[in-house]
Each structure stands twice: as C-alpha cells, then as structure tokens.
C-alpha cells in the first residue's frame, strides 16, 4: 500500500481545504442565523444553496461515487482523505458537496440496482442535488440491527405493491426536499430463507398513506441541518410494481451492498471530526489560564492531546487500509476491516471529543462551540449502521473460525 496520495487526490484535497476555509467555516454561523429566521427549521438556509453552487462550480461534487458515469470516479482510497476533510464540518460540508448520508447510500443503490426508469426519475435529480432522499429500515418495535426482524410488509396487489409499517429514525425525512423513500420490508414474511424475505421499494413522499409523524431527537438535538430523523408511518401506501428495486427477496443483499461503503464513509468523516476537536482543544489550551498558568502547561492536558494525536493517526491508517482493500479485493474481502473500523472509530472519537469538551468547561456543552453536536453525532454512530456489539460478535466469530 502506497502512503502517498496520487496527483488527483492531492489536487482535490487542496481545492477542498481551500473551499472549507473560504466558504464552509464562515457559513456555519450564517446557517444558524438564517435557520432561526426561517418559517420552518426544516427548510434549507439560503447559504447552503450558495455552498452547493460553489462546490459544483469547483468540481467538488459527488466525490463519493466510484462510478465515473454518475460521480467523480474516485476509488475509496482517493475519497477517504476528502471525506475526512468534510467531516470537520459534518452538518455543512457533506451536503454542500452532495456527499451526505443517507443520499450517498441511496444513490449507490439506485446506480447499482435501479432500472432505467428509476434512475431517470430519482437518481438523476439526486445526483444534481435537486432533491433529497431517505432510507427507511429501522423500526421501533423490533431490534432492527437484525434485518430479519423487520415487520413492514410489501404486499403485491395486481400491478401494485402496498406498503404497511412504522419506521423511525429515518434520517433526512423532515427535510421538505426529501421526495423519495427507499423502504425495506418483507415481500415473503413466511419464506424458508430468512434472508430472502426482504425487498426494497421506492415510495414517493407524497404517496397517499405516507405520514411523516414527528421528528426524533438525538441527545436533545433535532439535527435540522441534516434533515432530521423522523418517525414515518406507511398505512397501505400503494405504489406501482415497477418501483421495486431489483427483485423480490433481494433486499437483504442490497442492504449489505449499501452498508459497506456507508460505514467507511462515516468513519472517514469521524476522523475529520476528531481533528476538529483536537484543533479546538489546542487553541483552548494555549489561550486560557487557570491557577496561574496556561492550560497548555497542565500535565493532564498534555496527556489528552498526545493520546488524541496517537489515536487519530492509528485510526486513519486502519481506515485507509480498509479503503485500499475495498478497492483491491472488494467489500467482502474487506469485511473484517470494515467491521474493525466501525467498532474502533466512533468509540475513540467520542473519547477525543469528550476530552475537548472537558477542556472547554461550560463552553464545551454550549451552543457556542461545535463540540456538543460533534459528540452527539459520534456517539450515535456507535449504534447506527449496526450496533458495535453486533460487529464485535461477527468479527470474533470470524477470528475463532481460524482455530476450529
């Protein structure tokens, strides 16, 4: 594995770093001010559209998609340092470059598994940043980390499918620009093969029977800039049979194809979040005095900063190795490493941000610094895309097989 980035990656890194300094960081406070003046907190602040237009003008658009027909044509290894940079401002930079979840995963699903009509109707406007989307899998009544538990029904009725179920923590669904849901449910709930019971189907937001019931909070935050996390009810929502993605029974396999890149993208951005926390920690340490000397002269602060730097360098190498493996041997061949970064990265970044909060005192838990929101986002990723314990169980089993 070559630790030097290629010329194209370096060029994009330079452009993206300049874009962050010149446009994104200054827009953070502006976005909050504009959002406070909006009729609905779920509407998009004008500055976001300005950021998107500038990112597209500079060629910093759809960087996540490896398929050159739809995106930038970058490998996972090329995209990793770029996603890290956007992670430093996770609520603005990813959507500004059209690289925000859940749209990224949904675009990948449509690009890989969608038919021509689905691509024309939904993928193209998503690629253009004209609409947003949501992925409806998690349910409140069952342990959704086990996809075989899903209870939402997708029932065939002549030339249609009828979708019935209740979902929650459906990211992005509160945003009025969210026009389409990819819904995971069961087309064959009594099938002998529990991994062939599920299917995925496209359900437009304005379909009769679809109700976005409420916004779900995350540690008290509603994540307005992310489009929120909603509870959504599908009450006999009827859509054409042509809205099915792939074939009946293919939902589980599509979900696995979607979640692999999604997990590594989250980990890439988490490293950027950690770097932002370290920067804030260091600035605070050299600018504040307590008990007669700067915080930067306190031994415990030295330990926090040193441990944070060592941890980030270790995590970055593991994420880059995983990206390289995904490029060279495929997602299945990188399965162990994908699980390893999903386990290691969120918990380590949570600890780094926690130390940064501690160093900022009351300011660390306030709205005056991004640390509290960064903490909530990082902590949530210990649950999202499969709880850590599920990945630990699977990874341990794979290790033990070597000795059986």
Buried (B, 14 or more C-beta within 10 A) or exposed (E): EEEEBEEEBEEBBEBBBEBBEEBBBEBBEBBBEBBEEEEEBBBBBEBBEBBBEBBBEBEBBBBBBBEEEBBBBBBBBBBBBBBBBBBBBBBBBBBBBBBBBBBBBBBBBBBEBBBEEBBEBBBEBBBEBEBBBBBBBBBEEBEBBEBEEBBBBBBEEEEBBBBBBBBBBBBBBBBEBBBBBBBBBBBBBEBEEBBBBBBBBBBBBEBEBBBBEEBBEBEEBBBBBBBBBBBBBBEEBBBEEEBBBBEBBBBBBBBBBBBBBBBBBBBBBBBBBBBBBBEBBBEBBEEBEEEEEEBBBBEEBEEBBEBBBEBBEEBBEBBBBBBBBBBEEEBEEBBEBBBBBBBBBBEBBBBBBBBBBBBBEEBBBEEEBBBBBBBBBBBBBBBBBBBBEBBBEBBEEEEEEEEE
